Amino acid sequence: MTALEPFFLAEFLGTATWFWLVFISIVIGLLVFDLGVLHREQREIGVTESLLLSAGYITAGLLFGLWVWQVKGVDAGMDFYSGFLIEKSLSMDNVFLMAMIFSFLSIPRRYQHEVLFWGILGVIVLRAIMIGLGAALIAEFSWILYVLGIFLLVTGVKMLFSKVDARKRMANTPSELQH
């Protein structure tokens, strides 16, 4: 047994460390390939290229899920594919939101990929931190689910009423400022 074997075999959030390292390496490799090889210079990306890139990344995710299924078993494979499908479904509304933001901010199409890339990279890092922190907190303190649930309810109610207030403010604003 080598000195590093206990580290690679140790479990982190219910999965061996080596598995997490493979996953992180694949994600970093795809990010480097996307930004460093496919989109080295800033240019406008057409619909055909976008569809091909999407198909390639979806295929990579499906193949990774097959590997998870083989290595970790049926339950882990189904968990991965369920999460993958949910993430893909939820990301569709982000596409429309990003198109609206790019249009509103008048970001030229040739710069949109870079802006989008760094935004997504930031989201991945922040999401990884939040998921890891949340999973660790929930594993240690199960009562934290109630605190987080109350936080979500309060935030939702606050957002509901802030939208109503914003509409009232817009109704009282002169029409030339609304456009």
N, C-alpha and C positions, 0 to 999 in steps of 0.2 A: 504494500500500500504506500503510495506517494504521500508527501506532506499536504498536497492540495486536494486529495480525494475527499477528506471529510468536509471541506468547504463546498466542493461541487455537489456532493450528495446531501448536504444539509438542506432542510426544507425551509422555504421562505413563502409564507402565505399558502401553505399546503402543497407546494410544488418544489421539486429539487432545484437548487440554484443553477445547475448547468442548463436546465430547461429555460429558465428566465434569461440566462446569458445568450442562448441561441436566439430566443425571441427578440431581445434587444439588438443583437447583432444584425438580424434580418431587417428590422425596422430602420436602423441606422444605414445599413447598406442600400436599402431602397431609397432613402432620403438623399444619400450622396449620389447615387445613380441618377435620380431625377434632377437634382439641381446642378450637379457637377458634370454630367454627361449629356443628358437629354436637353437641358435648358441652360446651357452655359452662357449663351448670349441672350439678351432680352429681345424677344420678338413676339409678334402676334401668333397665338395658337388657334388654329382652325378647328372647326367642328369635327372633322374626320380624325385629326390627331387627338383631340380630347376624348373621342369615343374609343380610339385604340388604346390610349393610356388608361382609361377607366377599365376597359376590358382586361388589360394586362394586370392591373392592380387587384381587380376582383379575382382573377385567376390565381394570382399569388396568394391571396387570402384563403381561397378555397383549397389550394394545395397545402397551405400551412394547416388548415383545419383537418385535412386528411392525415397529415403527419401527427397532429395532436391525437386524433382518433386511434392511430396505430400505436403510439407510444403510451398514451395515458388511458386508453380504453373508450368504450362506447359513451359512457356518461360524460366524460370530459369533452369528447368530440361533439356530442350534441349540445353541450353547454357553449362550446366555442361557436358552433354554427348558429345557435340561437342568438348569441350576442352579436355575431357578425351581421345577421339579418336585421336585427333591431338597429344596429349602428348605421347600416346602409339605408334603411328606411328613414331614420331620423336625419341623416345627412342630406336627403333630398330637399327638405325645406331650407337647409343652409345654402344650397345652390341658388335658390331664388332670392334669399336674403342678401347674399353676396353680390348677385347681379344688381339688385336695387342699390346697395351701398356703392358699388363701383360706378354705377350710373349717376347717383346723387353727387358723389365726390369728383366726378368727371375724370376718373383714372383711365389713362389711355390703355387700350387693349394690350399693347406690348409690355406694359409694366404689371398687368394684373396677375400673371403667374407668380412673379416674385413676391408681390404683396400677399397673395393668397398662401404661398409656400411658408413664409415667415409667420403668418397668422396661424396657420395650421400647426406648424412646429411649436409655437407658443402654447397652443391649446393642448397638444399632445403632452408636453412637459408638465403643464399645470394639471391636466387630468390625471396623469400618472401619480403626481404628488398627492392630489386629493383622494384618489382611489386607494393608494397605499396607506395614507394617513387614516382615511375612513375605515378601511378594513382592519387596520391595527387597533383603532379605537373601539370598533364594534366587537372585535375578538376579546379585548380586555375588559370593556365595560358595556355589557349588553343594554343597559338602561339608556345609553346615549342615543339609541334609536328614537326614543320618545322626545328627547331634546331636539334632535334633528327634524323630526316630524313637526313639532311645534314651530320650529324656525321656518320650515317650508310653508306652513299654513299662514303664519304672520306675514311672511314675505309676499305670498300670493294675494292676501287681502290688501296689503299695502300697495301692491302694483295695480290691483283692480281699481282702487280709489284714486291712485295717482293718474291713471289714464282718464278717468272721469274729470279730474281737476284740469288736466292738460287740454281736454276738449273744451271745457268752459273758458279757459284762458284764450284758446284759439278763437272762440266765438266772439270774444270781446276785443280781439286785435283787429286793427284796420285791415281791409282786404288786400291792400298793396303789400303788406308785410307777410301775409300768409303764403305768398307765391314764391 
